[in-house]
Amino acid sequence: MFVSERNDKEHWVETGRCYERFALQATALGIKNTFLNQPVEVSALRPQFASYLGISDRRPDLVVRFGYGTETPRLLRRSLDRVIIT
């Protein structure tokens, strides 16, 4: 769980940066990670979820599952020449 200390853009961005650092280090260590954000995507449920977790004074932003697992197929990506206009 990644949480913001306050409900404002500055803290949301900092929480995202924390997740990025976590994800990069986890990947370097061979640890997989993925979002499980359904509990926090409905803003009306967010305070209830925070209360359930005992963090009611902070804002849950990202729910992440991580651990060791098998390699999954890569997502299909469009080639650069199809998405960049020069």
C-alpha positions in Angstrom: 0.0 0.0 0.0 1.3 3.4 -0.9 -0.3 6.3 0.9 -0.2 10.1 0.7 0.1 12.0 4.0 -2.2 14.7 2.6 -4.9 14.8 -0.1 -3.2 17.2 -2.5 -1.3 17.1 -5.8 2.1 17.5 -4.3 1.7 14.5 -2.1 0.1 12.4 -4.8 3.1 13.0 -7.0 5.5 12.2 -4.2 3.6 8.9 -3.6 4.0 8.1 -7.3 7.7 8.8 -7.1 8.0 6.5 -4.1 6.2 3.7 -6.1 8.5 4.3 -9.1 11.6 3.8 -6.9 10.1 0.7 -5.3 9.2 -0.8 -8.7 12.6 -0.1 -10.2 14.4 -1.6 -7.3 12.0 -4.6 -7.2 12.6 -5.2 -10.9 16.4 -5.0 -10.4 16.0 -7.7 -7.8 13.8 -9.9 -10.0 10.6 -9.2 -8.0 7.4 -8.8 -10.0 4.9 -6.1 -9.1 1.4 -5.1 -10.4 -1.4 -2.8 -9.3 -4.5 -4.0 -7.5 -6.1 -0.5 -7.4 -9.7 -1.4 -7.4 -10.2 -0.6 -3.6 -8.9 3.0 -4.1 -10.3 3.8 -7.6 -13.8 4.7 -6.2 -13.2 7.9 -4.3 -16.2 7.5 -2.1 -14.8 4.1 -0.9 -11.3 5.4 -0.2 -12.0 6.8 3.3 -13.7 3.5 4.3 -10.7 1.5 3.0 -8.3 3.8 4.9 -10.3 3.4 8.1 -10.3 -0.4 7.6 -6.5 -0.4 7.3 -6.1 1.9 10.3 -4.6 4.8 8.3 -7.7 7.0 8.3 -5.6 10.2 8.6 -3.8 9.4 5.3 -5.0 8.7 1.7 -4.5 5.3 0.2 -3.3 5.8 -3.4 -1.8 2.6 -4.7 -2.4 -1.0 -3.8 0.5 -3.1 -5.2 1.0 -6.9 -5.3 4.6 -8.0 -5.4 6.6 -11.2 -5.2 8.4 -13.8 -7.2 6.6 -15.4 -10.1 6.9 -16.7 -13.6 7.5 -14.5 -16.5 4.3 -13.4 -18.2 3.9 -12.5 -21.9 4.8 -8.9 -22.7 2.1 -6.6 -23.8 1.9 -5.8 -27.5 3.4 -2.4 -28.3 3.1 -0.3 -31.4 6.3 0.6 -33.2 7.8 4.1 -32.7 7.1 5.1 -36.3 3.4 4.5 -35.7 3.2 6.8 -32.7 5.8 9.6 -33.3 5.1 12.2 -35.9 8.1 14.0 -37.3 
